[in-house]
């Protein structure tokens, strides 16, 4: 599948996105093949199997008056001139200054000429007004012509028609005033979008461009671009420097500020064997680490890619605004035509006066402030969440937490620390505890389940030699079977023992006793008897109870614990954390049914798990959330939202952040519509002027942009 990415120089407004869609969509086969990131001036083309070249797309973009630059070339250009829209902004500034100068001179000349004298002064006044119009319209008329040619009116066409109409009826001052104010508004809008780009880009540009590395052990350290440093190289980091790549510490110790990725402000101690991540800040100690991932595969790089891709996944509000604007502008043009013709024809009113009010209606009809209000807020909300250690994969998932009514949470690794430890080994049928542990560790050595890893860790810590097994077979959701020293063995849960028909009274009583005490019980045995039991326990996270209480204060009606662990252990954890219901001993398909039941009852439900084992249940929920994604590639890929640190208290923060984002979007939409409604009323009353309409509409575009950018200053967790 062909996927092309371009930087679009001069793309500062939603109207320009609409123009690009009209030109590029026919080439690539439909609207679903295009995605735009306005604040990064980026266009992503998913051409599928269509035989479309970069050159064809560049030519199509050029027909709109904009310039398409392949994204790879843009990344290679380090000069300031490569910034999106920089030269366009400089040109607009020059023409705006020229228009302003001519307009001010025309204002003075018109005052001296009595605003209509037919003499030399009056002629000079009109010439200056026309000069102000020409310089101010220099960057507007080409876009107006493109809109007219495509039969799709936008703000540029509406403004050009209103200026031409003002000149036609002899309103020289109004034409010059509208042109100058519109040029200023475009310049301010371009500047405000540029500020948004700069702010968001600053959040992402965390990783240093060079690394002090050596490729061979014992070689000299030398600085080289991070892109040339591959996995296995050794990198030295000094105090106060940012870590350039992901890796594992091999020498030295320090503390690292991982807030840029996890949002956790407290420094994390690092020593040999600990993982470090690109973009995080080394504090007081020098250390050496071995690179484990190339620059393009680091956790930070994946986060940045996810945020960039997330900006292309439009939120429901954003889609609604676009659909609204599609019908709103033609409706406003029809209303303007009625205003120009109905009062003179039906009431005998002045054609000139109502034609002027129709021109005002054309100006105020521009939906630019309305359309730009949502994407600015969404992107700012996504960037702010990423800075807090919450990776959200699109605007739809940013808005979703504001509507949550219920949350389902996994136990192991979510409410608990996810690192259970062996608490007790019970031997049965003449076996010793060492035999029970050795046999269980042998069967569990090929499993990645947390309980299996805990058993293997305990055997290694006790110095036991773990034999190899053959003919291993996992029994999904229950246990495993294998051949050990020529004899078939099995390992599994209490329920699995019951299914095998070996749950005799002495065994059952001890297992129930351990489970009642909050332990998970793993049994190991042969084809004819149970060798023994292993009791494991996983400590509840210190913040789990606080997080569950905070979720309820945030308005969550029901919190459900869904786990494959036994009923007693699950209830012990449920009581300790304060969840509303406990669903235990669930297979993956049972978790799906439990989540589907919550969705039927509450509508909007989140599922929180480890991003891999709980993937089916996450898919069944409204939103899937992965815990501890900083250590898991799969978690980032699986979930809709990833909590980069193991911190459940991000969940209530996320709900408040989503509600704040939705609130800002609603404010922007309400402000834009209120101003338009007020000016429509003024136009119908015959009280509005062209320059007032331009100032109000363009001022709103700037206002909603800065209101959306307030989300970058997210509240602390």
PyMOL commands that set and color helices and strands:
alter all, ss='L'
color gray80, all
select helices_A, chain A and resi 14-28+31-33+38-40+54-62+71-76+80-82+86-113+120-136+141-149+155-168+172-204+226-228+259-262+295-297+299-310+316-347+351-364+368-387+395-403+411-415+433-444+450-461+494-499+505-516+544-553+567-577+588-602+615-620+629-631+633-638+650-684+690-712
alter helices_A, ss='H'
color red, helices_A
select strands_A, chain A and resi 2-9+34-37+42-48+67-70+210-214+222-225+234-237+247-251+254-257+268-270+275-276+281-282+287-291+390-392+406-409+421-427+470-475+479-484+487-492+520-526+530-537+558-562+581-583+605-609+623-626+641-643
alter strands_A, ss='S'
color yellow, strands_A
deselect
rebuild
show_as cartoon
